[in-house]
Amino acid sequence: MYALEMVNVTKNYGKFKALDNLNLKVKKGQIYGFLGKNGAGKTTTLKIITGLIKNYQGSVKIFGEDLNSKNIFKYTGSLVETPSFYSNLTVLENLFLLSQYKNVEKSKIHKVMSYFDLKKYSKVKFSNLSLGNKQRVGLANCLLHDPEIIILDEPTNGLDPEGINEIRNFIKKLSKDFGKTILISSHLLSEIQQIADFLSIIHDGQIKEEIETQKLISKSNSYLLKTNDLHKTSSILNDIKIKNFISENKKISVNSDEESISNIIKILIEKNIKIYEFFKEENYLENHFLKIIRNNSIDL
């Protein structure tokens, strides 16, 4: 049983198709990164999961239970877009009010405030908090009723580097310390890869790729070659059982470690191949993402 499963979910806004038969499966305890450019369908997906959008086609289940079940919200906590609290109330007053809505004991408020280091701000009005501290209050609210799944939409958006690092560490701790399943969206690949165990790329309302983050990162060990004969070079690479290479744009991209790439260069020279250019490919992960959303096929 998956913590979250979406099957053929479609959402239209008039003639605009925000989600197009989207399929998504998230395992229990996983930090699942949801990656896509602005307007790709990330927020629409998260709003459906959190019950903010109800008029859609398809199936959404949380731990095997249909999303429309009246008990479903005991499983989920969310921070979608920006934290929304009463600006004229203090941090403690806001969390106390929300704990009443969620039927949570008052003692739980102090626990989550301690966890997110918010006790020193307990009497500060929400409007007077920094953006980073507002995000912390949002995360504290997510954890109040001890949900199994936490859903976060761009939680580091607008934060300075220190705030980004702090929120990133909190998210990792929620998974490690509490075993929470976390679905986190972002348009920043560099940010997602530091948090998520697994990620999917969404574009035009469809999942274009799903992959383990470490597998994708391992692919970043990529080298570019430009030779006098790309066809012969490709043939030689096939002959010596090099599988992870792509021939395009008059260059060959090879995924390999430094020792193996050294042997490849040696063999090519022995085969009278002239090497005009050889360098490690920069920004591989970003380039990979761009290729996916531009519908270029990549073999992983």
C-alpha positions in Angstrom: 0.0 0.0 0.0 1.3 3.4 -0.9 1.2 6.4 1.4 -0.2 8.4 -1.6 -1.5 7.2 -4.9 -3.0 9.3 -7.7 -4.4 7.5 -10.8 -5.3 9.3 -14.0 -6.0 12.6 -12.3 -7.2 15.3 -14.6 -8.1 18.9 -13.8 -9.5 21.4 -16.3 -10.0 25.2 -15.8 -12.3 25.8 -18.7 -10.3 24.9 -21.9 -7.0 24.8 -20.0 -5.9 21.4 -18.8 -3.9 21.9 -15.6 -3.5 18.2 -15.0 -3.6 15.6 -17.8 -4.1 11.9 -16.6 -1.4 12.4 -13.9 -0.2 9.3 -12.1 1.8 9.4 -8.9 2.9 6.9 -6.2 4.7 7.8 -3.0 6.0 5.2 -0.5 5.6 5.5 3.2 8.6 7.4 4.9 9.8 8.8 1.6 10.8 12.3 0.9 9.3 12.7 -2.6 10.4 15.7 -4.6 7.9 17.2 -7.1 9.9 19.2 -9.7 8.6 21.4 -12.4 8.7 24.9 -13.7 6.1 27.5 -12.6 2.7 26.6 -14.2 3.6 22.9 -14.7 0.8 21.7 -12.4 2.6 21.3 -9.0 0.4 23.5 -6.9 -2.8 22.2 -8.5 -1.7 18.6 -7.6 -1.0 19.6 -4.0 -4.3 21.4 -3.7 -6.2 18.3 -4.8 -4.3 16.2 -2.3 -5.1 18.6 0.5 -8.7 18.9 -0.4 -8.6 22.5 -1.6 -9.7 21.4 -5.0 -12.5 18.9 -5.2 -13.8 19.1 -8.8 -11.4 16.8 -10.7 -11.4 13.4 -12.5 -9.4 10.4 -11.4 -8.6 8.7 -8.2 -6.6 9.9 -5.1 -5.9 7.6 -2.2 -4.0 8.1 1.0 -2.9 4.9 2.7 -5.5 3.1 0.5 -8.4 5.4 1.7 -10.2 7.5 -0.8 -9.4 11.2 -0.5 -13.1 12.0 -0.1 -13.3 10.1 3.1 -14.2 12.5 6.0 -11.4 11.0 8.1 -8.7 11.6 5.5 -7.3 14.8 7.0 -6.1 13.0 10.1 -3.3 11.7 7.8 -2.2 15.0 6.2 -0.6 18.2 7.2 0.2 20.9 4.6 1.9 24.1 3.9 0.8 25.2 0.4 2.1 28.4 -1.1 2.6 31.0 1.8 1.8 30.4 5.5 -1.7 31.8 6.3 -2.2 32.8 9.9 -3.9 35.7 11.8 -1.4 38.5 11.5 -2.6 40.3 14.7 -2.3 37.2 16.9 0.9 35.9 18.4 2.6 32.7 17.4 1.2 30.9 20.5 -2.3 32.3 20.0 -2.3 31.2 16.4 -1.2 27.7 17.2 -3.6 27.4 20.1 -6.5 28.4 17.9 -5.5 25.8 15.3 -5.0 23.2 17.9 -8.7 23.7 18.9 -9.8 23.2 15.3 -7.8 20.0 15.1 -8.9 18.8 18.5 -5.2 18.6 19.7 -4.1 18.8 23.4 -2.5 22.1 24.4 0.7 20.2 25.5 1.3 19.3 21.9 1.7 23.0 21.0 4.7 23.4 23.3 6.3 20.3 21.9 6.1 21.5 18.3 7.2 25.0 19.3 10.3 23.5 21.0 11.0 21.3 18.0 11.0 24.3 15.6 12.7 26.6 18.1 9.7 28.9 18.3 9.3 29.4 22.1 11.2 32.6 22.1 8.7 34.0 19.5 5.6 32.7 21.4 4.4 36.3 22.2 5.4 37.9 18.9 2.7 38.8 16.5 2.8 36.7 13.3 3.0 39.9 11.2 6.2 40.8 12.9 8.0 37.5 12.1 10.7 37.1 9.5 9.7 35.0 6.4 11.9 32.2 7.7 10.1 32.1 11.1 6.7 32.3 9.4 7.7 29.1 7.5 8.7 27.5 10.8 5.3 28.4 12.2 3.7 26.8 9.1 5.8 23.6 9.7 4.8 23.6 13.3 1.1 23.8 12.3 1.7 20.8 9.9 2.9 18.7 12.8 0.3 19.7 15.4 -2.0 16.7 14.8 0.9 14.3 14.1 -0.1 13.5 10.5 1.5 10.7 8.5 2.0 12.8 5.3 3.3 16.3 5.2 2.8 18.3 2.0 5.0 21.3 1.3 4.7 23.6 -1.7 7.9 25.7 -2.4 8.8 25.8 1.4 12.1 27.7 0.8 10.7 30.2 -1.7 11.9 33.7 -0.9 14.2 32.7 1.9 17.8 33.7 2.3 20.6 31.0 2.2 20.5 30.6 6.0 16.7 30.2 6.1 16.8 27.7 3.2 19.4 25.6 5.0 17.3 25.7 8.2 14.1 24.7 6.5 15.9 22.0 4.6 17.3 20.5 7.8 13.9 20.6 9.5 12.4 18.7 6.6 15.1 16.0 6.7 14.6 15.7 10.5 10.8 15.2 10.1 11.6 12.2 7.9 14.4 10.8 10.0 13.2 11.5 13.5 9.4 11.0 13.0 9.3 8.7 9.9 7.0 11.2 8.1 6.2 10.8 4.4 6.9 14.2 2.8 5.8 15.4 -0.6 7.7 18.6 -1.5 7.4 20.7 -4.6 9.9 23.1 -6.1 11.0 24.5 -9.4 14.6 24.4 -8.2 16.4 21.1 -9.0 19.5 22.1 -7.0 17.2 22.4 -3.9 15.2 19.3 -4.4 18.2 17.1 -4.9 19.5 18.0 -1.5 16.3 16.9 0.2 14.4 14.3 -1.7 15.0 10.5 -1.8 13.0 10.3 -5.0 11.8 12.8 -7.5 9.4 13.3 -10.4 9.4 15.9 -13.1 6.1 17.3 -14.0 5.4 19.3 -17.2 2.2 20.4 -18.8 0.2 18.5 -16.1 1.9 15.2 -16.7 4.6 13.2 -15.0 7.5 13.1 -17.5 9.9 11.1 -15.4 10.3 9.4 -12.0 13.8 8.5 -10.7 15.7 8.0 -7.4 17.6 11.2 -6.6 20.9 9.4 -6.1 20.6 7.7 -9.5 20.1 11.0 -11.1 23.0 12.6 -9.2 25.3 9.7 -10.3 24.5 10.6 -13.8 26.0 14.0 -13.3 29.5 12.4 -13.7 29.2 13.2 -17.4 32.0 14.0 -19.9 31.8 15.6 -23.4 33.9 14.5 -26.3 34.3 16.0 -29.7 36.2 13.8 -32.2 37.0 13.7 -35.9 34.6 10.8 -36.4 31.6 10.6 -34.2 30.2 7.5 -35.9 33.4 5.5 -35.5 33.8 6.8 -31.9 30.3 5.6 -31.1 31.1 2.2 -32.6 34.2 1.8 -30.5 32.3 2.7 -27.4 29.8 0.0 -28.2 32.6 -2.5 -28.8 34.2 -1.9 -25.4 30.7 -2.2 -23.7 30.3 1.5 -22.8 26.5 1.8 -22.4 26.0 5.2 -20.8 26.7 7.6 -23.7 24.7 9.8 -26.0 25.7 11.1 -29.4 24.1 14.5 -30.2 25.0 18.0 -31.3 28.2 16.8 -32.9 29.5 15.7 -29.5 29.3 12.5 -27.4 28.3 12.6 -23.8 29.7 9.8 -21.7 28.8 8.9 -18.1 31.7 7.4 -16.3 34.1 7.7 -13.4 37.5 9.4 -13.9 39.5 6.1 -14.1 37.1 4.6 -16.7 37.1 7.8 -18.8 40.9 7.8 -18.8 40.9 4.2 -20.3 38.3 5.3 -22.8 40.5 8.2 -24.0 43.5 5.8 -24.3 41.5 3.3 -26.4 40.2 6.0 -28.7 43.7 7.3 -29.3 45.0 3.8 -30.0 42.2 3.5 -32.6 43.4 6.6 -34.3 40.5 8.8 -33.2 41.5 12.5 -32.9 40.0 14.2 -29.9 39.3 17.8 -30.5 37.5 18.6 -27.2 37.2 16.8 -23.9 35.8 18.2 -20.7 33.4 17.4 -17.8 29.9 18.5 -18.5 28.7 21.4 -16.3 25.2 21.8 -15.0 24.2 18.2 -16.0 21.2 18.0 -13.7 19.8 21.3 -15.0 20.4 20.3 -18.6 18.8 16.9 -18.0 15.7 18.7 -16.6 15.5 21.0 -19.6 15.8 18.0 -22.0 13.0 16.2 -20.2 10.5 19.1 -20.4 11.5 19.7 -24.0 10.4 16.2 -24.8 13.9 14.9 -25.6 14.2 11.2 -24.8 17.0 10.3 -22.4 18.0 6.7 -21.5 18.5 6.3 -17.8 
